Amino acid sequence: MAINLQKGQKVDLTKGNPGLKKIVVGLGWDVNKYDGGNDFDLDAAAFMLNSEGKVTDDKNFIFYNNTSSSEGSVMHTGDNRSGVGEGDDEQIKVDLSLVPGAIAKISFGITIHEAKERRQNFGQVANSYVRVLDEESGAELIRYDLGEDFSVETAIVVGELYRNGAEWKFNAIGSGYQDGLAGLCRDFGLDV
């Protein structure tokens, strides 16, 4: 049974799931009835961070234009441009056993593509969530429903995996940004 998290809550991932090596981070959302008449294209991204919380190599920024880290530990499964349908809209796979030792955290974000031009924000998005699955069994281990607290934000850091000694933990972040993907990239040390 999945653990349902609240914002700021941290939970052990690997200690309680011995032998867990491969996970899937699923992100989902729906556009609510106040969509402004434009199509929404939300995008998931992963930032592989060092102990200072920065991306040290562009290959460690995983998104629809760079779908795999150089060593293959983190892989984006593809861009969903509509969000239509049931289940996860985008997924990022992580092989915990292959994540380089220099990576302390992997942060996961959702951004709205061309949000400023389309006058869109997360106040127009409903039912946003992040969940962590055991890739092998398909079992949902962790779920974090973001709620609808984001009225002007165009990007959200939904959660992060982080090392705690030899174990991995998950932190439900739920932190919004008003300047989209560019804001996330700057905060994580990438030039935009």
C-alpha positions in Angstrom: 0.0 0.0 0.0 1.3 3.4 -1.0 2.3 6.0 1.6 0.4 9.3 1.0 2.6 12.3 1.8 1.9 15.9 2.8 4.0 18.8 1.7 7.4 18.7 3.5 7.0 15.2 4.7 10.0 12.8 4.2 9.8 9.1 3.9 12.4 6.3 3.6 12.3 4.6 0.2 14.9 1.8 0.1 15.2 0.9 3.8 11.5 -0.2 3.9 11.8 -1.8 0.5 14.9 -4.0 0.6 16.3 -4.9 -2.8 14.6 -1.9 -4.5 16.8 -0.8 -7.3 14.6 0.6 -10.1 11.8 3.0 -9.6 9.4 5.0 -11.8 8.5 8.5 -10.8 5.1 9.2 -12.4 3.7 12.7 -12.7 0.1 13.5 -13.6 -2.3 16.4 -13.9 -5.5 17.6 -15.5 -6.5 20.9 -16.9 -9.4 22.4 -15.1 -12.4 24.1 -16.7 -10.8 27.5 -16.5 -8.1 26.7 -19.1 -8.2 30.1 -20.9 -8.9 28.4 -24.3 -5.3 27.4 -25.0 -3.8 23.9 -25.0 -1.7 23.1 -22.0 1.7 21.3 -22.4 3.1 20.4 -19.1 6.6 18.9 -18.9 8.3 16.8 -16.3 12.1 17.2 -15.6 14.7 15.7 -13.3 17.7 17.6 -12.0 20.6 15.4 -10.7 22.2 17.6 -8.0 25.5 17.5 -6.1 25.7 18.1 -2.4 25.5 21.9 -2.9 22.2 21.4 -4.8 23.5 22.2 -8.2 23.6 20.5 -11.6 27.3 20.2 -12.5 26.8 18.9 -16.1 24.1 19.6 -18.6 23.7 15.9 -19.1 22.3 15.7 -15.5 19.3 17.8 -16.5 16.8 15.2 -17.8 13.8 16.4 -19.8 12.1 15.9 -23.2 15.2 17.2 -25.1 17.7 15.2 -23.0 15.9 12.0 -22.1 18.8 10.2 -20.4 21.7 10.9 -18.1 25.1 10.0 -19.5 25.4 6.8 -17.4 21.8 5.9 -17.9 20.6 6.1 -14.3 17.8 8.6 -15.0 15.6 8.3 -18.1 12.6 10.4 -19.2 10.1 8.2 -21.1 8.8 10.9 -23.4 6.8 14.1 -23.7 3.1 14.1 -23.4 1.8 17.3 -24.9 -1.8 17.1 -23.9 -2.2 15.4 -20.5 -5.3 13.6 -21.8 -6.2 10.2 -20.4 -5.9 8.4 -17.1 -2.8 7.6 -15.2 0.6 9.2 -15.3 1.1 11.9 -18.0 4.9 11.6 -17.9 7.3 9.3 -16.2 11.0 9.4 -15.3 12.7 6.1 -14.5 15.6 5.9 -12.0 18.0 3.0 -11.5 19.2 3.8 -8.0 22.1 1.4 -8.3 23.5 3.4 -11.3 23.3 6.9 -9.8 26.8 8.2 -9.5 28.1 8.7 -6.0 28.6 12.5 -6.6 24.8 12.9 -7.0 23.2 13.7 -3.6 19.7 14.5 -4.8 17.4 14.1 -7.8 14.8 16.8 -7.9 11.6 16.4 -10.0 9.7 19.3 -11.4 6.7 20.1 -13.6 6.7 23.2 -15.8 4.1 24.7 -18.2 5.5 25.0 -21.7 5.2 28.6 -23.0 3.2 29.5 -19.9 3.9 33.3 -20.2 2.9 33.4 -23.9 -0.2 31.4 -23.3 -1.1 33.2 -20.1 -1.2 29.9 -18.2 -0.3 28.9 -14.6 -0.9 26.1 -12.2 -4.1 27.7 -10.9 -5.6 26.3 -14.1 -4.3 22.8 -13.4 -6.1 20.3 -11.2 -5.3 16.9 -9.7 -1.5 17.2 -9.9 0.5 14.4 -8.3 3.8 12.7 -8.1 4.1 9.0 -7.3 6.9 6.6 -6.9 6.5 3.0 -8.2 8.6 -0.1 -8.0 9.5 -0.6 -11.7 9.7 -4.4 -11.3 6.4 -5.0 -9.5 4.5 -1.9 -10.6 3.5 -1.3 -7.0 2.9 2.3 -6.0 5.2 3.0 -3.0 4.7 6.8 -2.4 2.1 9.3 -3.6 2.0 13.0 -3.1 -1.1 15.0 -4.3 -0.1 18.6 -4.7 -3.5 20.2 -4.1 -4.5 23.5 -5.7 -2.4 26.0 -3.8 -0.6 27.4 -6.9 -2.4 30.3 -8.4 0.4 32.2 -10.3 3.2 29.6 -10.5 4.4 28.2 -13.8 6.8 25.6 -12.4 6.7 23.3 -9.4 9.4 21.3 -7.7 7.2 18.4 -6.7 9.7 16.2 -4.8 13.1 14.9 -4.5 15.0 11.7 -4.0 18.0 12.1 -1.7 20.7 10.0 -0.2 20.9 9.3 3.5 24.0 7.2 3.9 23.5 4.0 1.8 19.7 4.5 1.7 17.4 6.7 -0.5 14.6 8.8 0.9 11.8 10.9 -0.8 10.9 14.4 0.2 7.5 15.9 -0.8 8.5 19.5 -1.7 5.6 21.3 -3.5 7.5 24.5 -4.1 6.2 26.8 -6.8 8.1 29.2 -9.2 6.7 32.1 -11.2 9.3 32.1 -13.9 8.9 28.6 -15.2 11.6 26.3 -16.4 14.1 29.1 -16.6 13.7 29.8 -12.8 14.2 26.1 -11.9 17.3 25.9 -14.1 18.8 29.1 -12.6 18.2 27.8 -9.0 19.8 24.5 -9.9 22.9 26.2 -11.4 22.2 25.9 -15.1 22.6 28.7 -17.6 19.4 29.5 -19.6 
